[in-house]
Amino acid sequence: MRTLVIVRSLKMGGMERMAITLADALADAGHESHIVTWRDRDQVLTPDHPDVISHVVPIQRLIRLTGVGLLVELISRLILNPLIRRSHFVWTGWLGGFVFRAWLKRFEKQHGKVDRLIFRGLGTYEGIWSFRDERACFVLENGVNFKGSHWQQRLFARCLLNKRHLVGVSQGVVDSAQAYCQRFQLTPLSLERIINACPVKRIQSLMLEEDSGIPDEPFILNVARLVPQKDHELLLEAYAKATPEERLVIIGEGHLQAALEDKARRLGIAERVTFAGTKRNPYPWMRAARLFVLSSRIEGMGIVLSEALACGTPVVSVDCPGGIREILKGELEIGIAEHSAEGLASKMQEVLGQGGYEVKPEWLKDFSEETMVARYLGTKNG
């Protein structure tokens, strides 16, 4: 089958890593796999499989080049978006759907007919929301949470959820989408749950690479963008309360870095916390860590937990909405902390005090790439 995996960018993030994982897995399964992004800046990740073909479709620039698109964008930025907050995508994304369809037509003339289009993340298909196609499925990476008044939420939901094949990466994500559809009387063509895969073999190969930046001393690790959703403030507070002997290392970048560095200083732990920036290959760090900790307010799936487990590293996570309990189940419930600084600190102390725990290979069987590929190629829109 000829497949397109479409994601807004390939910066370092969980959604972006999963887009790469899916494209690689499709190629591994013998399918013709293409990965498409909307922009060529901030590109950090690249496919590992040599047969995955990459494309950049600068959708915003192409919309502007229509002439009408430039006018619509100006009206939206100056008038419509200030009047109806967060509505910019409604006006530009309507035209974006036609622009993308024109690109797809040219693509198929060159490569042949596409069998499946997989859009990952709301931010990806906001820009082309008017695009409809029976071959397309639209993946929700996080729980649906539109902002604004009732009619605004209804408008956004109709654009992004109605009459399309939807996929949620966890039951929590599926439930949130279903709730919006019921609330606003929307009818998706289908609503499936497909758990994100963990490429265990690839991770276990990558984790053996040398990285001179890894601390020599024992450390606790967090890998996440420095944005409010990941709640690094809670992590810093918990670390300060737990007072472990291990250093805290945070891999990731974001607009909150300066505020978080200031928070660490105010907590008196600045000398014990390392902001290590983005790492194209974080797996040697995961392997070397004594404990991996997740402090998010919400996680669509929390696949980074299974990635750390694939590296043989014990994990701890706050009990947040989303899909973390689809990873931390059974014996792994030992890693779930109460969602508070006190609860996370206590759980970190508990697991570290026990010397961690041995990671069992069977804990990762639910997240095979083969299962994910089969589900995406056999969803109801097949």
C-alpha positions as CSV (number, residue, x, y, z in Angstrom):
1,M,0.0,0.0,0.0
2,R,1.1,3.6,-0.7
3,T,0.8,5.6,2.6
4,L,1.2,9.2,3.6
5,V,1.9,10.1,7.3
6,I,1.3,13.8,7.7
7,V,2.5,15.9,10.6
8,R,3.0,19.6,11.1
9,S,6.7,19.5,11.7
10,L,9.5,17.1,12.8
11,K,10.7,19.0,15.8
12,M,11.5,17.0,18.9
13,G,8.3,15.9,20.5
14,G,6.2,12.8,21.3
15,M,3.7,13.3,18.4
16,E,6.6,13.9,16.0
17,R,8.5,10.9,17.1
18,M,5.3,8.8,16.7
19,A,4.9,10.1,13.2
20,I,8.4,8.9,12.4
21,T,7.8,5.6,14.1
22,L,4.7,5.0,12.1
23,A,6.3,5.9,8.8
24,D,9.3,3.6,9.6
25,A,7.0,0.8,10.7
26,L,4.9,1.0,7.5
27,A,8.2,0.7,5.4
28,D,9.3,-2.2,7.6
29,A,6.0,-3.9,6.8
30,G,6.8,-3.6,3.1
31,H,4.5,-0.7,2.2
32,E,5.5,2.4,0.3
33,S,5.8,5.0,3.0
34,H,6.0,8.8,2.7
35,I,6.2,11.3,5.5
36,V,4.8,14.9,4.8
37,T,5.4,18.0,6.9
38,W,4.0,21.5,6.6
39,R,7.3,23.3,7.3
40,D,11.1,22.7,6.8
41,R,12.2,24.7,9.8
42,D,12.8,23.3,13.3
43,Q,13.3,19.9,11.7
44,V,15.2,17.6,14.2
45,L,13.8,14.2,13.5
46,T,14.3,12.1,10.3
47,P,13.1,8.7,9.3
48,D,15.4,5.8,10.2
49,H,14.2,3.5,7.4
50,P,16.0,4.3,4.2
51,D,12.9,3.7,2.1
52,V,10.8,6.3,3.8
53,I,10.4,9.3,1.4
54,S,10.2,12.8,3.0
55,H,8.2,15.8,1.6
56,V,7.7,19.3,2.7
57,V,4.4,21.0,1.8
58,P,4.7,24.6,3.0
59,I,0.9,24.9,3.3
60,Q,0.8,28.4,4.7
61,R,3.0,29.8,2.0
62,L,1.0,27.9,-0.7
63,I,-2.2,29.4,0.7
64,R,-0.8,32.9,0.5
65,L,0.4,32.3,-3.1
66,T,-3.2,31.9,-4.2
67,G,-3.7,35.6,-3.6
68,V,-7.1,35.0,-2.0
69,G,-5.3,33.2,0.8
70,L,-3.2,36.3,1.6
71,L,-6.3,38.5,1.7
72,V,-8.1,35.9,4.0
73,E,-5.0,35.7,6.3
74,L,-4.9,39.5,6.6
75,I,-8.6,39.8,7.4
76,S,-8.3,36.9,9.9
77,R,-5.3,38.4,11.7
78,L,-6.6,42.0,11.8
79,I,-10.4,41.4,12.3
80,L,-11.7,37.9,12.7
81,N,-9.2,36.3,15.1
82,P,-9.3,39.2,17.5
83,L,-13.1,39.0,17.5
84,I,-13.3,35.2,17.8
85,R,-10.2,34.1,19.6
86,R,-8.3,31.0,18.3
87,S,-10.4,31.0,15.1
88,H,-7.6,31.8,12.7
89,F,-7.4,28.2,11.4
90,V,-11.2,28.3,10.6
91,W,-10.7,30.9,7.9
92,T,-7.3,29.9,6.5
93,G,-7.8,26.1,6.9
94,W,-10.9,26.2,4.7
95,L,-8.7,27.3,1.8
96,G,-5.9,25.1,3.0
97,G,-8.0,22.0,2.3
98,F,-8.3,22.9,-1.4
99,V,-4.6,23.7,-1.6
100,F,-3.7,20.3,-0.1
101,R,-6.0,18.5,-2.4
102,A,-4.3,20.2,-5.4
103,W,-0.9,19.1,-4.0
104,L,-2.2,15.5,-3.5
105,K,-3.4,15.4,-7.1
106,R,0.1,16.3,-8.3
107,F,1.7,13.8,-5.9
108,E,-0.5,11.0,-7.3
109,K,0.4,11.9,-10.9
110,Q,4.1,11.4,-9.9
111,H,3.9,8.4,-7.5
112,G,0.5,6.7,-8.1
113,K,-2.7,6.5,-6.2
114,V,-2.5,6.8,-2.4
115,D,-4.1,4.1,-0.3
116,R,-4.0,5.7,3.1
117,L,-3.5,9.2,4.5
118,I,-2.8,9.5,8.2
119,F,-2.8,13.0,9.7
120,R,-1.3,13.2,13.2
121,G,-2.4,15.8,15.7
122,L,-5.1,18.6,15.7
123,G,-2.5,21.2,14.9
124,T,-1.6,19.3,11.7
125,Y,-5.1,19.2,10.2
126,E,-6.3,22.6,11.4
127,G,-4.5,24.0,8.4
128,I,-6.4,21.9,5.9
129,W,-9.6,21.1,7.9
130,S,-11.9,21.4,4.9
131,F,-10.1,18.4,3.3
132,R,-12.3,15.3,3.2
133,D,-11.3,11.9,1.8
134,E,-12.4,8.4,2.6
135,R,-8.8,7.3,2.6
136,A,-7.9,9.7,5.4
137,C,-7.8,9.2,9.2
138,F,-7.2,12.0,11.6
139,V,-5.2,11.1,14.8
140,L,-6.0,12.8,18.1
141,E,-2.9,12.8,20.2
142,N,-4.5,14.4,23.2
143,G,-7.9,14.8,24.8
144,V,-10.1,17.2,23.0
145,N,-10.4,20.5,24.9
146,F,-11.6,23.4,22.8
147,K,-11.7,26.9,24.4
148,G,-14.2,29.6,24.2
149,S,-18.0,30.0,24.4
150,H,-20.4,27.2,23.6
151,W,-20.9,28.3,20.0
152,Q,-17.2,28.8,19.4
153,Q,-16.5,25.2,20.7
154,R,-19.3,24.0,18.4
155,L,-17.7,25.7,15.4
156,F,-14.2,24.3,16.2
157,A,-15.6,20.8,16.8
158,R,-17.6,20.8,13.5
159,C,-14.5,21.8,11.6
160,L,-12.2,19.3,13.2
161,L,-14.3,16.3,14.3
162,N,-17.4,16.0,12.2
163,K,-17.7,13.6,9.3
164,R,-14.2,12.3,9.3
165,H,-12.4,9.1,10.4
166,L,-11.0,9.8,13.9
167,V,-8.4,7.8,15.8
168,G,-7.6,8.3,19.5
169,V,-4.2,7.1,20.9
170,S,-5.8,6.1,24.2
171,Q,-9.2,5.3,25.6
172,G,-9.1,8.7,27.4
173,V,-8.6,10.5,24.1
174,V,-11.4,8.5,22.5
175,D,-13.8,9.3,25.4
176,S,-13.1,13.0,25.2
177,A,-13.8,13.1,21.4
178,Q,-16.9,11.1,21.9
179,A,-18.1,13.5,24.6
180,Y,-17.7,16.5,22.2
181,C,-19.4,14.7,19.4
182,Q,-22.4,13.9,21.7
183,R,-22.5,17.4,23.1
184,F,-22.6,19.1,19.7
185,Q,-24.5,16.3,17.9
186,L,-21.6,15.6,15.5
187,T,-21.2,12.4,13.5
188,P,-17.7,11.2,12.9
189,L,-17.4,8.5,10.1
190,S,-15.6,6.3,12.7
191,L,-13.9,6.7,16.0
192,E,-11.1,4.1,16.7
193,R,-8.6,3.6,19.5
194,I,-5.1,2.7,18.2
195,I,-2.4,2.7,20.8
196,N,0.9,4.3,19.9
197,A,3.6,1.7,19.3
198,C,7.0,1.6,21.0
199,P,9.8,0.6,18.6
200,V,11.6,-1.5,21.2
201,K,14.2,-3.0,18.9
202,R,15.1,0.4,17.4
203,I,15.3,2.1,20.8
204,Q,17.4,-0.7,22.2
205,S,19.8,-0.2,19.3
206,L,19.9,3.6,19.6
207,M,20.4,3.5,23.4
208,L,23.8,2.0,22.9
209,E,25.1,5.0,21.0
210,E,27.8,7.0,22.8
211,D,27.0,10.5,24.2
212,S,29.6,12.4,26.0
213,G,27.1,14.7,27.6
214,I,25.6,12.2,29.9
215,P,26.4,12.9,33.5
216,D,28.9,10.7,35.3
217,E,26.8,10.9,38.5
218,P,23.5,9.1,39.1
219,F,20.5,11.1,37.8
220,I,16.7,11.2,37.4
221,L,15.5,12.0,33.9
222,N,12.5,13.8,32.4
223,V,12.1,14.2,28.6
224,A,9.4,16.7,27.5
225,R,8.9,20.0,25.9
226,L,9.1,22.9,28.3
227,V,5.4,23.9,28.0
228,P,2.6,24.2,30.6
229,Q,1.1,20.8,29.7
230,K,4.2,19.0,30.9
231,D,4.1,20.8,34.3
232,H,7.8,21.0,35.1
233,E,7.0,23.3,38.0
234,L,5.4,20.3,39.7
235,L,8.4,18.2,38.9
236,L,10.8,20.8,40.4
237,E,8.7,21.1,43.5
238,A,8.5,17.3,43.9
239,Y,12.3,17.0,43.4
240,A,12.9,19.7,46.0
241,K,10.6,17.9,48.5
242,A,12.1,14.4,47.8
243,T,15.8,15.6,48.2
244,P,17.2,12.6,46.4
245,E,21.0,12.2,46.0
246,E,20.5,11.9,42.3
247,R,20.7,14.9,40.0
248,L,17.6,15.9,38.0
249,V,18.2,16.1,34.2
250,I,15.5,17.6,32.0
251,I,15.8,17.0,28.2
252,G,13.7,19.4,26.1
253,E,13.3,23.0,25.1
254,G,10.4,25.5,25.2
255,H,9.3,29.0,26.1
256,L,9.2,28.2,29.8
257,Q,12.9,27.4,30.2
258,A,13.8,30.8,31.8
259,A,10.9,30.6,34.2
260,L,11.7,27.1,35.2
261,E,15.4,27.9,35.8
262,D,14.2,30.8,38.0
263,K,11.9,28.4,39.8
264,A,14.8,26.0,40.5
265,R,16.8,28.9,41.9
266,R,14.0,29.9,44.2
267,L,13.6,26.3,45.4
268,G,17.3,26.2,46.2
269,I,17.9,23.3,43.8
270,A,19.5,25.1,40.8
271,E,22.9,23.4,41.4
272,R,21.2,20.0,41.3
273,V,19.1,20.5,38.1
274,T,20.4,20.3,34.5
275,F,18.4,21.7,31.6
276,A,20.1,19.6,28.8
277,G,18.3,21.0,25.8
278,T,17.0,18.9,22.9
279,K,18.6,15.6,22.1
280,R,18.0,13.9,18.8
281,N,18.7,10.6,20.5
282,P,17.5,10.7,24.1
283,Y,17.7,6.9,24.6
284,P,21.3,6.7,25.9
285,W,20.2,9.2,28.5
286,M,17.1,7.1,29.3
287,R,19.3,4.0,29.6
288,A,21.8,5.7,32.0
289,A,19.1,7.2,34.2
290,R,18.3,5.7,37.6
291,L,14.7,6.7,37.2
292,F,12.4,8.4,34.6
293,V,9.8,10.8,35.9
294,L,6.7,12.2,34.1
295,S,4.8,15.1,35.7
296,S,2.3,16.1,33.0
297,R,-1.1,17.7,33.6
298,I,-2.5,15.6,30.8
299,E,-1.0,13.0,28.4
300,G,-2.7,11.6,25.4
301,M,-0.7,8.4,25.7
302,G,2.5,9.1,27.5
303,I,4.5,6.9,25.0
304,V,7.7,8.3,26.5
305,L,7.1,6.0,29.5
306,S,7.2,2.9,27.3
307,E,10.3,4.3,25.6
308,A,12.1,4.6,29.0
309,L,10.9,1.0,29.9
310,A,12.3,-0.2,26.6
311,C,15.7,1.2,27.8
312,G,15.3,-0.9,31.0
313,T,14.7,2.2,33.2
314,P,12.1,2.3,36.0
315,V,9.4,4.9,35.5
316,V,7.2,7.1,37.8
317,S,4.3,9.2,36.6
318,V,1.7,11.4,38.2
319,D,-1.8,10.0,37.7
320,C,-3.0,12.4,35.0
321,P,-5.9,12.3,32.6
322,G,-5.2,10.5,29.3
323,G,-3.5,7.2,28.6
324,I,-0.7,6.7,31.2
325,R,-2.7,3.9,32.8
326,E,-2.7,2.0,29.5
327,I,1.0,1.8,30.0
328,L,1.3,1.7,33.8
329,K,-1.0,-1.3,34.4
330,G,-0.8,-4.5,36.4
331,E,2.6,-4.7,38.1
332,L,3.6,-1.3,36.7
333,E,0.9,0.5,38.8
334,I,3.7,0.7,41.3
335,G,5.0,3.7,39.3
336,I,1.8,5.8,39.5
337,A,2.0,8.7,41.9
338,E,-0.8,10.9,43.4
339,H,-1.0,14.0,41.2
340,S,0.6,16.5,43.6
341,A,4.1,17.6,44.5
342,E,3.9,15.6,47.7
343,G,2.6,12.5,46.0
344,L,5.2,12.6,43.3
345,A,8.0,13.2,45.8
346,S,6.8,10.3,47.9
347,K,6.7,7.9,45.0
348,M,10.2,9.0,43.8
349,Q,11.6,8.3,47.2
350,E,9.8,4.9,47.4
351,V,11.0,3.7,44.0
352,L,14.6,5.0,44.5
353,G,14.7,3.6,48.0
354,Q,13.9,0.2,46.7
355,G,16.6,0.4,44.1
356,G,14.1,0.8,41.3
357,Y,12.6,-2.4,39.8
358,E,13.4,-4.8,37.0
359,V,11.6,-4.1,33.7
360,K,10.0,-7.2,32.2
361,P,9.9,-7.5,28.4
362,E,6.2,-8.7,28.5
363,W,5.2,-5.2,29.8
364,L,5.9,-3.9,26.3
365,K,4.1,-6.5,24.2
366,D,0.9,-4.4,23.8
367,F,2.9,-1.7,22.0
368,S,4.3,-3.6,19.0
369,E,4.7,-1.8,15.7
370,E,3.1,-4.6,13.8
371,T,-0.1,-4.2,15.7
372,M,-0.2,-0.5,15.1
373,V,0.4,-0.8,11.4
374,A,-2.3,-3.5,11.0
375,R,-4.8,-1.3,12.8
376,Y,-4.1,1.8,10.7
377,L,-4.3,-0.1,7.5
378,G,-7.4,-1.9,8.6
379,T,-9.5,0.9,10.3
380,K,-13.1,1.4,9.2
381,N,-12.0,3.7,6.4
382,G,-10.3,0.8,4.7
